[in-house]
Amino acid sequence: MNAKELQTYKKFKDQITLSESVYETAYFEGEFKGMEKGIEQGIKQGKREREIQIVLDGFKEELSIEFIARIARRPETVVHDIFKKYDLK
C-alpha cells in the first residue's frame, strides 16, 4: 500500500469510526429516553394504584365519599368512578 492509499484508508477508517460513534450515541440517547418514559409511566401507574387502594380501604372502613376524596386528594367524581369500576355500593 502506497502513502496515498494509506492516507485514503485512514480517512475511510476514521469516517467509519465517527459514523459508528454517532449511531451508538443516538442509540443510547434513544434508549435512555425510553427508560425515562418507562419510569414516568411506572410512577403514574403506582400513583393510580395507590389512589385506588386508598379508595378501597376507605370503603372498607365505611368512610364517606367526601372524606375518601379528601384523603385521596382526588375529586369525588374519581372516587365514584372507582366505586363503579369495582362495583362498590
Protein Blocks (a to p, Z undefined) as FASTA:
>chain_A
ZZklmmmmmmmmmmmmmmmmmmmmmmmmmmmmmmmmmmmmmmmmmmmmmmmmmmmmmmmn
opafklmmmmnopafklmmmmmmmnopZZ
